[in-house]
Amino acid sequence: MTNSTIKKDDILNSLSIVVQGPLYDWNIVQTAQLISQWRSIFPKSKIIFSISQSDLIIFEGSGIIPKLRIVRIHRNNIVFQDALALIDKFCDIVVMSDSAIVLPPVKSGLRENNCNLQIEAAKAGLRLVDTDYVLRIRNDIVFSDTSLIDYYIDNYNLPRGKYAALKQRVLISEFFTLNPFTFEKLPFHYSDWMHFGLIEDVKKLWDVPSYGIIDATYYQRNTYKKGSGPRENTFISRYAVEQYLAITVFKKFFHNIKLDYHNDTASINESLYILADNFIISDFTKTKIYFAKYQHIMRHNNINIVCMTHEAWKKIVFNAEKNINIQYLFKKEIEIANKSLKNNPNNEDFPPPKDIMTKIFFKILIYFLSENKKNKLKRNPKKFFADSKNSITKRFGEKYISSMGL
């Protein structure tokens, strides 16, 4: 490891923000608010808004939109007009991405798969970047300050091994970079919420063709791998979107890695070495993210076991060259996951208790709770029971939490 040579001002003076996503009546106000925040915290950066789909603005095919204009049906909506004016004011470039259509859901019970819209919007925005560094990010996420850059500088130069493919590490989200040894055995599932790093590296991460309908409907014709868990058995698609992006990119560098289907574990170790050598896992308590859509997920009891935390990532970084069984590094997390999966295979926040006395007690408890306390119990039973001042409730709660592995 060499001494860090990157200075924060050097990044700030050569940084573009690529904000990507759709623009509709239901998100135009939030999009304007977040783009205003980007301009506030990065006054010198180029802001590029890459729109994947919209029925709110006038455009003639793909390409740069010189001036944002609202469609006739919304011309008398002052709120929409003001929001659009802010987007136009604070963005240096607005671009409409190339056409793409949605695919069937990745899993049963989810909405349609927007993988190809993501790909085209990322490419359209990144093509217009002429700075050394870029932050490519969803248009429903924002940071509260520039601390993500300090965090990047503190971590980018940690040791790298033989799986380094990118010129420099890229910062990604801890949510949903999955730990493939715990709840879902999904190697190469690196979060695509954001990418921060050198433009040449971020471009490589989106240098992929469109995802095809045959792969998108793979499990309509193929059986699941024997021993697949209940969560893995909900897949319709051959891969999660994140897996498709990662395996397509890194297969170009490492021809022997393998991912024939979503829970193919043939290259599970390699997937974590690639993660360690090419990325930095964020710690959102330090980089100060705001993401309204997933606030509840971030507070989930087992989220730090489902996903790869910064500390878990560092375990791999500092042990990759020591011939240590990588699975051993996550022995504690695996034990917790196995216990939880046994008692709660569907990963419910508040699964029903198994013993009859606890069931009866919970029925009585829920009957007397206020609506707010019911919601707290269902959302985070561990915290609810920890905060309880009633000794009987606390005792039943501790027994329940322990027995269910929550």
NUZAKE-653428 format. One record per residue (C-alpha): residue number from 1; residue in one letter; x, y, z. Coordinates in pm, whole numbers, plus 50000, padded with zeros to 5 digits. Layout:
// residues N
<NUM, "A", <X, Y, Z>>,
...
END
This chain:
// residues 406
<1, "M", <50000, 50000, 50000>>,
<2, "T", <50136, 50343, 49904>>,
<3, "N", <50064, 50673, 50067>>,
<4, "S", <49749, 50844, 49946>>,
<5, "T", <49825, 51102, 49679>>,
<6, "I", <49469, 51213, 49600>>,
<7, "K", <49364, 51549, 49739>>,
<8, "K", <49001, 51634, 49802>>,
<9, "D", <49026, 51960, 49610>>,
<10, "D", <49164, 51774, 49308>>,
<11, "I", <48849, 51560, 49303>>,
<12, "L", <48615, 51852, 49367>>,
<13, "N", <48773, 52045, 49079>>,
<14, "S", <48729, 51754, 48837>>,
<15, "L", <48400, 51590, 48932>>,
<16, "S", <48075, 51528, 48747>>,
<17, "I", <47750, 51409, 48902>>,
<18, "V", <47540, 51186, 48676>>,
<19, "V", <47189, 51163, 48818>>,
<20, "Q", <46984, 50901, 48637>>,
<21, "G", <46628, 50781, 48642>>,
<22, "P", <46273, 50853, 48521>>,
<23, "L", <46091, 51186, 48536>>,
<24, "Y", <45718, 51163, 48601>>,
<25, "D", <45452, 51359, 48784>>,
<26, "W", <45501, 51141, 49094>>,
<27, "N", <45874, 51216, 49131>>,
<28, "I", <45941, 51553, 48968>>,
<29, "V", <45924, 51747, 49297>>,
<30, "Q", <46158, 51507, 49478>>,
<31, "T", <46396, 51502, 49179>>,
<32, "A", <46410, 51883, 49179>>,
<33, "Q", <46475, 51887, 49555>>,
<34, "L", <46761, 51638, 49529>>,
<35, "I", <46922, 51801, 49226>>,
<36, "S", <46908, 52133, 49416>>,
<37, "Q", <47095, 51960, 49700>>,
<38, "W", <47357, 51827, 49459>>,
<39, "R", <47418, 52180, 49333>>,
<40, "S", <47439, 52311, 49690>>,
<41, "I", <47706, 52065, 49805>>,
<42, "F", <47897, 52049, 49474>>,
<43, "P", <47880, 52407, 49337>>,
<44, "K", <48173, 52356, 49096>>,
<45, "S", <48075, 52015, 48959>>,
<46, "K", <47905, 51943, 48631>>,
<47, "I", <47559, 51799, 48695>>,
<48, "I", <47417, 51575, 48423>>,
<49, "F", <47060, 51450, 48448>>,
<50, "S", <47015, 51138, 48236>>,
<51, "I", <46645, 51065, 48197>>,
<52, "S", <46545, 50706, 48127>>,
<53, "Q", <46171, 50764, 48071>>,
<54, "S", <45928, 51055, 48095>>,
<55, "D", <45574, 51153, 48003>>,
<56, "L", <45618, 51496, 48160>>,
<57, "I", <45856, 51675, 47923>>,
<58, "I", <45875, 51742, 47551>>,
<59, "F", <46163, 51570, 47372>>,
<60, "E", <46241, 51447, 47023>>,
<61, "G", <46408, 51112, 47065>>,
<62, "S", <46730, 51046, 47253>>,
<63, "G", <47007, 51299, 47306>>,
<64, "I", <47071, 51630, 47482>>,
<65, "I", <46761, 51837, 47563>>,
<66, "P", <46858, 52206, 47521>>,
<67, "K", <46566, 52343, 47725>>,
<68, "L", <46323, 52156, 47947>>,
<69, "R", <45961, 52212, 47846>>,
<70, "I", <45658, 52058, 48010>>,
<71, "V", <45387, 51874, 47813>>,
<72, "R", <45062, 52058, 47748>>,
<73, "I", <44850, 51862, 47997>>,
<74, "H", <45066, 51991, 48288>>,
<75, "R", <45130, 52349, 48168>>,
<76, "N", <44895, 52500, 48425>>,
<77, "N", <45051, 52306, 48713>>,
<78, "I", <45263, 52569, 48888>>,
<79, "V", <45431, 52313, 49118>>,
<80, "F", <45551, 52105, 48822>>,
<81, "Q", <45659, 52417, 48634>>,
<82, "D", <45864, 52541, 48929>>,
<83, "A", <46022, 52198, 48982>>,
<84, "L", <46115, 52172, 48615>>,
<85, "A", <46263, 52521, 48623>>,
<86, "L", <46486, 52421, 48916>>,
<87, "I", <46605, 52108, 48736>>,
<88, "D", <46681, 52316, 48427>>,
<89, "K", <46863, 52578, 48635>>,
<90, "F", <47086, 52345, 48835>>,
<91, "C", <47173, 52086, 48568>>,
<92, "D", <47450, 52163, 48322>>,
<93, "I", <47318, 51900, 48082>>,
<94, "V", <46991, 51711, 48055>>,
<95, "V", <46990, 51411, 47825>>,
<96, "M", <46726, 51160, 47720>>,
<97, "S", <46874, 50810, 47702>>,
<98, "D", <46829, 50569, 47414>>,
<99, "S", <46508, 50370, 47404>>,
<100, "A", <46467, 50056, 47613>>,
<101, "I", <46170, 49859, 47735>>,
<102, "V", <46095, 49695, 48067>>,
<103, "L", <46127, 49322, 48124>>,
<104, "P", <45928, 49082, 48344>>,
<105, "P", <46005, 49099, 48719>>,
<106, "V", <46334, 48955, 48845>>,
<107, "K", <46143, 48776, 49123>>,
<108, "S", <45782, 48685, 49171>>,
<109, "G", <45602, 48955, 49364>>,
<110, "L", <45824, 49240, 49239>>,
<111, "R", <45756, 49512, 48984>>,
<112, "E", <45891, 49494, 48629>>,
<113, "N", <46265, 49474, 48562>>,
<114, "N", <46407, 49812, 48454>>,
<115, "C", <46756, 49678, 48391>>,
<116, "N", <46781, 49800, 48032>>,
<117, "L", <46649, 50145, 48120>>,
<118, "Q", <46924, 50168, 48384>>,
<119, "I", <47190, 50060, 48136>>,
<120, "E", <47089, 50310, 47868>>,
<121, "A", <47052, 50599, 48114>>,
<122, "A", <47394, 50526, 48270>>,
<123, "K", <47562, 50511, 47929>>,
<124, "A", <47392, 50830, 47808>>,
<125, "G", <47504, 51025, 48113>>,
<126, "L", <47857, 50885, 48135>>,
<127, "R", <47924, 50960, 47767>>,
<128, "L", <47892, 51330, 47847>>,
<129, "V", <48139, 51332, 48137>>,
<130, "D", <48468, 51510, 48063>>,
<131, "T", <48609, 51518, 48417>>,
<132, "D", <48846, 51274, 48587>>,
<133, "Y", <48595, 51167, 48851>>,
<134, "V", <48226, 51090, 48843>>,
<135, "L", <47948, 51004, 49083>>,
<136, "R", <47677, 50811, 48897>>,
<137, "I", <47369, 50777, 49115>>,
<138, "R", <46994, 50717, 49117>>,
<139, "N", <46775, 51027, 49107>>,
<140, "D", <46607, 50938, 49437>>,
<141, "I", <46928, 50939, 49647>>,
<142, "V", <47136, 51229, 49774>>,
<143, "F", <47413, 51294, 50027>>,
<144, "S", <47403, 51569, 50287>>,
<145, "D", <47763, 51684, 50239>>,
<146, "T", <48093, 51600, 50070>>,
<147, "S", <48208, 51344, 50329>>,
<148, "L", <48177, 51061, 50075>>,
<149, "I", <48490, 51203, 49909>>,
<150, "D", <48684, 51200, 50237>>,
<151, "Y", <48565, 50844, 50289>>,
<152, "Y", <48679, 50748, 49940>>,
<153, "I", <49024, 50900, 49993>>,
<154, "D", <49060, 50714, 50324>>,
<155, "N", <48986, 50377, 50163>>,
<156, "Y", <49073, 50373, 49793>>,
<157, "N", <49439, 50290, 49847>>,
<158, "L", <49406, 49986, 50073>>,
<159, "P", <49594, 49674, 49953>>,
<160, "R", <49478, 49520, 49624>>,
<161, "G", <49544, 49169, 49500>>,
<162, "K", <49541, 48972, 49177>>,
<163, "Y", <49174, 49045, 49106>>,
<164, "A", <49226, 49419, 49056>>,
<165, "A", <49072, 49495, 48716>>,
<166, "L", <48981, 49861, 48749>>,
<167, "K", <49249, 50130, 48755>>,
<168, "Q", <49128, 50248, 49095>>,
<169, "R", <48864, 50132, 49340>>,
<170, "V", <48504, 50250, 49297>>,
<171, "L", <48279, 50338, 49593>>,
<172, "I", <47949, 50149, 49602>>,
<173, "S", <47660, 50107, 49843>>,
<174, "E", <47659, 49858, 50128>>,
<175, "F", <47289, 49812, 50041>>,
<176, "F", <47246, 49580, 49841>>,
<177, "T", <47592, 49436, 49807>>,
<178, "L", <47499, 49090, 49929>>,
<179, "N", <47703, 48855, 50142>>,
<180, "P", <47670, 48533, 49938>>,
<181, "F", <47738, 48313, 50242>>,
<182, "T", <47438, 48424, 50448>>,
<183, "F", <47072, 48468, 50355>>,
<184, "E", <47083, 48455, 49976>>,
<185, "K", <47358, 48261, 49798>>,
<186, "L", <47399, 48518, 49521>>,
<187, "P", <47764, 48574, 49421>>,
<188, "F", <47862, 48890, 49227>>,
<189, "H", <47567, 49084, 49369>>,
<190, "Y", <47734, 49426, 49395>>,
<191, "S", <47499, 49718, 49457>>,
<192, "D", <47421, 49942, 49160>>,
<193, "W", <47268, 50229, 49360>>,
<194, "M", <47575, 50443, 49295>>,
<195, "H", <47930, 50436, 49160>>,
<196, "F", <48192, 50693, 49259>>,
<197, "G", <48542, 50683, 49110>>,
<198, "L", <48745, 50750, 48799>>,
<199, "I", <48528, 50803, 48492>>,
<200, "E", <48723, 50540, 48297>>,
<201, "D", <48641, 50281, 48565>>,
<202, "V", <48275, 50371, 48608>>,
<203, "K", <48227, 50355, 48231>>,
<204, "K", <48366, 50000, 48233>>,
<205, "L", <48106, 49899, 48491>>,
<206, "W", <47827, 49993, 48249>>,
<207, "D", <47987, 49862, 47930>>,
<208, "V", <47730, 49584, 47892>>,
<209, "P", <47471, 49489, 47630>>,
<210, "S", <47099, 49488, 47696>>,
<211, "Y", <46958, 49209, 47910>>,
<212, "G", <46761, 48966, 47696>>,
<213, "I", <46410, 48830, 47739>>,
<214, "I", <46535, 48468, 47739>>,
<215, "D", <46753, 48528, 48045>>,
<216, "A", <46485, 48749, 48201>>,
<217, "T", <46243, 48454, 48196>>,
<218, "Y", <46498, 48178, 48260>>,
<219, "Y", <46314, 48006, 48547>>,
<220, "Q", <45993, 47981, 48350>>,
<221, "R", <46172, 47703, 48161>>,
<222, "N", <46441, 47581, 48402>>,
<223, "T", <46430, 47422, 48745>>,
<224, "Y", <46600, 47566, 49051>>,
<225, "K", <46928, 47426, 49177>>,
<226, "K", <46875, 47147, 49429>>,
<227, "G", <46894, 47284, 49782>>,
<228, "S", <46799, 47641, 49685>>,
<229, "G", <46656, 47843, 49972>>,
<230, "P", <46303, 47986, 49975>>,
<231, "R", <46422, 48332, 49877>>,
<232, "E", <46629, 48196, 49589>>,
<233, "N", <46324, 48003, 49466>>,
<234, "T", <46136, 48325, 49393>>,
<235, "F", <46356, 48413, 49094>>,
<236, "I", <46211, 48435, 48744>>,
<237, "S", <46525, 48588, 48593>>,
<238, "R", <46849, 48397, 48544>>,
<239, "Y", <47034, 48672, 48731>>,
<240, "A", <46963, 48965, 48956>>,
<241, "V", <47032, 49290, 48771>>,
<242, "E", <47340, 49353, 48986>>,
<243, "Q", <47476, 49008, 48904>>,
<244, "Y", <47424, 49052, 48531>>,
<245, "L", <47619, 49378, 48533>>,
<246, "A", <47905, 49237, 48742>>,
<247, "I", <47956, 48901, 48570>>,
<248, "T", <47936, 49061, 48224>>,
<249, "V", <48203, 49317, 48312>>,
<250, "F", <48446, 49104, 48513>>,
<251, "K", <48428, 48801, 48284>>,
<252, "K", <48620, 49020, 48036>>,
<253, "F", <48912, 49032, 48280>>,
<254, "F", <48887, 48690, 48446>>,
<255, "H", <48777, 48432, 48190>>,
<256, "N", <48760, 48145, 48437>>,
<257, "I", <48500, 48296, 48670>>,
<258, "K", <48158, 48137, 48639>>,
<259, "L", <47798, 48230, 48712>>,
<260, "D", <47561, 48013, 48509>>,
<261, "Y", <47255, 48109, 48715>>,
<262, "H", <47172, 48333, 49009>>,
<263, "N", <47280, 48100, 49294>>,
<264, "D", <47566, 47928, 49117>>,
<265, "T", <47840, 47924, 49383>>,
<266, "A", <48123, 47788, 49164>>,
<267, "S", <48307, 48124, 49184>>,
<268, "I", <48176, 48246, 49518>>,
<269, "N", <48525, 48311, 49659>>,
<270, "E", <48637, 48489, 49344>>,
<271, "S", <48328, 48710, 49361>>,
<272, "L", <48443, 48838, 49700>>,
<273, "Y", <48805, 48884, 49594>>,
<274, "I", <48684, 49090, 49298>>,
<275, "L", <48469, 49292, 49537>>,
<276, "A", <48766, 49352, 49768>>,
<277, "D", <49008, 49452, 49492>>,
<278, "N", <48783, 49677, 49282>>,
<279, "F", <48536, 49843, 49515>>,
<280, "I", <48496, 50025, 49845>>,
<281, "I", <48189, 49942, 50049>>,
<282, "S", <48030, 50258, 50187>>,
<283, "D", <47931, 50313, 50546>>,
<284, "F", <47629, 50539, 50519>>,
<285, "T", <47661, 50652, 50880>>,
<286, "K", <47985, 50819, 50768>>,
<287, "T", <47895, 50923, 50414>>,
<288, "K", <47554, 51056, 50524>>,
<289, "I", <47314, 50930, 50261>>,
<290, "Y", <46949, 51025, 50229>>,
<291, "F", <46732, 50766, 50054>>,
<292, "A", <46367, 50792, 50159>>,
<293, "K", <46253, 50483, 49967>>,
<294, "Y", <46475, 50242, 50161>>,
<295, "Q", <46495, 50395, 50509>>,
<296, "H", <46297, 50100, 50648>>,
<297, "I", <46537, 49850, 50486>>,
<298, "M", <46837, 50022, 50643>>,
<299, "R", <46684, 49964, 50987>>,
<300, "H", <46607, 49596, 50927>>,
<301, "N", <46728, 49364, 51205>>,
<302, "N", <46954, 49149, 50988>>,
<303, "I", <47054, 49401, 50721>>,
<304, "N", <47421, 49395, 50826>>,
<305, "I", <47425, 49019, 50777>>,
<306, "V", <47226, 49013, 50453>>,
<307, "C", <47453, 49282, 50308>>,
<308, "M", <47829, 49329, 50305>>,
<309, "T", <47924, 49601, 50551>>,
<310, "H", <48238, 49810, 50528>>,
<311, "E", <48395, 49614, 50813>>,
<312, "A", <48310, 49282, 50646>>,
<313, "W", <48464, 49410, 50321>>,
<314, "K", <48783, 49503, 50507>>,
<315, "K", <48807, 49148, 50642>>,
<316, "I", <48840, 49026, 50286>>,
<317, "V", <49082, 49304, 50185>>,
<318, "F", <49327, 49225, 50464>>,
<319, "N", <49300, 48846, 50443>>,
<320, "A", <49283, 48786, 50067>>,
<321, "E", <49651, 48694, 50036>>,
<322, "K", <49671, 48479, 50352>>,
<323, "N", <49517, 48156, 50218>>,
<324, "I", <49246, 48179, 50485>>,
<325, "N", <48918, 48000, 50416>>,
<326, "I", <48708, 48299, 50318>>,
<327, "Q", <48396, 48136, 50453>>,
<328, "Y", <48561, 48123, 50796>>,
<329, "L", <48581, 48504, 50796>>,
<330, "F", <48202, 48509, 50813>>,
<331, "K", <48151, 48225, 51059>>,
<332, "K", <47947, 48437, 51300>>,
<333, "E", <47730, 48589, 51026>>,
<334, "I", <47668, 48244, 50872>>,
<335, "E", <47559, 48100, 51208>>,
<336, "I", <47315, 48386, 51265>>,
<337, "A", <47177, 48356, 50911>>,
<338, "N", <47133, 47979, 50935>>,
<339, "K", <46949, 48009, 51266>>,
<340, "S", <46726, 48283, 51133>>,
<341, "L", <46651, 48097, 50808>>,
<342, "K", <46557, 47787, 51002>>,
<343, "N", <46306, 47976, 51217>>,
<344, "N", <46206, 48245, 50969>>,
<345, "P", <46262, 48123, 50611>>,
<346, "N", <46059, 48404, 50454>>,
<347, "N", <46255, 48675, 50636>>,
<348, "E", <45953, 48837, 50799>>,
<349, "D", <46019, 49134, 51028>>,
<350, "F", <45790, 48984, 51291>>,
<351, "P", <45752, 48609, 51227>>,
<352, "P", <45496, 48420, 51440>>,
<353, "P", <45647, 48260, 51751>>,
<354, "K", <45666, 47882, 51771>>,
<355, "D", <45570, 47805, 52131>>,
<356, "I", <45206, 47834, 52240>>,
<357, "M", <45263, 48048, 52552>>,
<358, "T", <45448, 48318, 52356>>,
<359, "K", <45178, 48311, 52087>>,
<360, "I", <44907, 48370, 52347>>,
<361, "F", <45107, 48645, 52517>>,
<362, "F", <45169, 48827, 52187>>,
<363, "K", <44798, 48813, 52096>>,
<364, "I", <44710, 48976, 52427>>,
<365, "L", <44995, 49227, 52393>>,
<366, "I", <44897, 49336, 52040>>,
<367, "Y", <44534, 49376, 52149>>,
<368, "F", <44629, 49639, 52409>>,
<369, "L", <44900, 49823, 52210>>,
<370, "S", <44840, 50159, 52041>>,
<371, "E", <44871, 50174, 51663>>,
<372, "N", <45213, 50340, 51685>>,
<373, "K", <45348, 50073, 51920>>,
<374, "K", <45203, 49794, 51703>>,
<375, "N", <45389, 49938, 51407>>,
<376, "K", <45710, 49962, 51609>>,
<377, "L", <45673, 49599, 51719>>,
<378, "K", <45615, 49476, 51364>>,
<379, "R", <45887, 49693, 51215>>,
<380, "N", <46159, 49620, 51469>>,
<381, "P", <46065, 49368, 51742>>,
<382, "K", <46421, 49362, 51875>>,
<383, "K", <46415, 49734, 51953>>,
<384, "F", <46056, 49721, 52077>>,
<385, "F", <46136, 49462, 52342>>,
<386, "A", <46469, 49623, 52432>>,
<387, "D", <46286, 49953, 52498>>,
<388, "S", <46000, 49794, 52694>>,
<389, "K", <45974, 49895, 53059>>,
<390, "N", <45741, 49605, 53146>>,
<391, "S", <45943, 49316, 53290>>,
<392, "I", <45703, 49044, 53167>>,
<393, "T", <45695, 49187, 52814>>,
<394, "K", <46073, 49219, 52819>>,
<395, "R", <46119, 48858, 52934>>,
<396, "F", <45884, 48714, 52669>>,
<397, "G", <46045, 48939, 52409>>,
<398, "E", <46399, 48831, 52490>>,
<399, "K", <46295, 48465, 52476>>,
<400, "Y", <46125, 48524, 52139>>,
<401, "I", <46417, 48715, 51986>>,
<402, "S", <46666, 48449, 52097>>,
<403, "S", <46457, 48152, 51979>>,
<404, "M", <46383, 48306, 51638>>,
<405, "G", <46741, 48418, 51574>>,
<406, "L", <46634, 48776, 51503>>,
END
